[in-house]
Amino acid sequence: GLTVGDPVERTKQPLSVELGPGILDQIFDGIQRPLKVIAEYSQSVFVPKGVD
């Protein structure tokens, strides 16, 4: 895991994380929208810019 104060290394690649089973139902974006709903809407594993 990653916690506050841990060193990080810049790779110049997009930030990505691998989620375990069941986690997607419990993660929200910055305004409390479930990521599962956004993924179903966008048909992508990435959250597109400008999702309403």
Rosetta silent file (secondary structure, phi, psi, omega in degrees, C-alpha in Angstrom):
SEQUENCE: GLTVGDPVERTKQPLSVELGPGILDQIFDGIQRPLKVIAEYSQSVFVPKGVD
SCORE:     score description
SCORE:     0.000 S_00000001
   1 L     0.000  173.365  179.538    0.000    0.000    0.000 S_00000001
   2 L  -123.684  130.019  179.929    0.872    3.655   -0.146 S_00000001
   3 L  -126.198  169.829  178.585    0.591    5.934    2.850 S_00000001
   4 L   -58.294  130.889  177.622    1.278    9.582    3.632 S_00000001
   5 L    93.542  -10.857  177.608    5.001   10.268    3.595 S_00000001
   6 L   -68.046  142.181  176.219    5.967    7.250    1.468 S_00000001
   7 L   -71.243  144.387  176.677    8.478    8.036   -1.268 S_00000001
   8 L  -127.038  156.158 -178.641    7.134    7.891   -4.817 S_00000001
   9 L  -119.637  127.902  179.022    8.943    7.719   -8.140 S_00000001
  10 L   -76.227  127.473  179.634    7.868    9.675  -11.212 S_00000001
  11 L  -113.059   -4.364 -176.394    7.571    7.416  -14.267 S_00000001
  12 L    61.053   26.374  176.308    5.950    9.934  -16.657 S_00000001
  13 L  -115.627  156.561  176.265    3.124    7.395  -17.130 S_00000001
  14 L   -60.283  144.935  177.029   -0.566    7.832  -16.214 S_00000001
  15 L   -66.285  130.991  177.383   -1.386    6.928  -12.627 S_00000001
  16 L  -144.775  150.745  176.658   -2.956    3.481  -12.451 S_00000001
  17 L  -138.665  149.515  175.757   -3.854    1.008   -9.732 S_00000001
  18 L   -97.536  125.454 -177.485   -5.051   -2.577   -9.786 S_00000001
  19 L   -99.869  140.813  176.873   -8.234   -3.068   -7.761 S_00000001
  20 L   -79.165  168.549 -179.816   -9.173   -6.276   -6.028 S_00000001
  21 L   -58.031  135.789  177.013  -12.575   -7.965   -6.374 S_00000001
  22 L    86.410  -14.604 -177.597  -15.392   -5.984   -4.799 S_00000001
  23 L   -70.486  -37.182 -174.825  -13.394   -2.776   -4.432 S_00000001
  24 H   -58.055  -31.894  179.383  -14.950   -1.015   -7.442 S_00000001
  25 H   -70.741  -15.198 -172.310  -18.358   -0.912   -5.707 S_00000001
  26 H  -113.756    9.389 -178.452  -16.843    0.972   -2.772 S_00000001
  27 L  -113.695  137.045 -177.173  -14.778    3.693   -4.498 S_00000001
  28 E  -123.364  156.069  174.492  -16.125    7.128   -5.385 S_00000001
  29 L   -80.363 -171.295 -174.793  -14.791   10.057   -7.368 S_00000001
  30 L   -64.442  -18.272  178.695  -14.248   13.512   -5.836 S_00000001
  31 L  -118.793   31.865  171.694  -17.983   14.343   -5.763 S_00000001
  32 L    66.743   29.966  172.688  -19.201   10.986   -4.433 S_00000001
  33 L   -93.429  131.070 -179.796  -20.181    9.315   -7.711 S_00000001
  34 E   -63.231  132.581  179.450  -19.522    5.550   -7.649 S_00000001
  35 H   -62.451  -29.024  178.415  -16.703    4.593  -10.046 S_00000001
  36 H   -60.482  -42.049  179.793  -18.691    1.518  -11.087 S_00000001
  37 H   -65.716  -42.559  179.205  -21.414    3.782  -12.541 S_00000001
  38 H   -63.831  -41.747  179.183  -18.840    5.936  -14.354 S_00000001
  39 H   -63.354  -41.204  178.465  -17.143    2.831  -15.807 S_00000001
  40 H   -65.956  -39.783 -179.563  -20.484    1.480  -17.064 S_00000001
  41 H   -65.948  -44.114 -174.440  -21.374    4.875  -18.578 S_00000001
  42 H   -87.273  -12.069 -176.778  -18.037    5.378  -20.328 S_00000001
  43 L    54.599   40.003 -177.337  -17.525    1.726  -21.347 S_00000001
  44 L  -148.419  155.276  174.074  -13.885    2.152  -20.327 S_00000001
  45 L   -81.619   -7.732  178.387  -11.578    1.291  -17.453 S_00000001
  46 L  -103.852  147.293  176.027  -10.500    4.947  -17.501 S_00000001
  47 L   -86.588  113.499 -178.019  -12.573    7.853  -16.196 S_00000001
  48 L   -73.142  152.750  178.062  -12.966   10.206  -19.157 S_00000001
  49 L   -66.955  134.942  174.759  -12.604   13.967  -18.755 S_00000001
  50 L    84.377   21.796  177.360  -15.907   15.798  -18.417 S_00000001
  51 L   -69.580  131.004  179.205  -18.156   12.950  -17.211 S_00000001
  52 L   -95.304    0.000    0.000  -21.442   14.383  -15.910 S_00000001
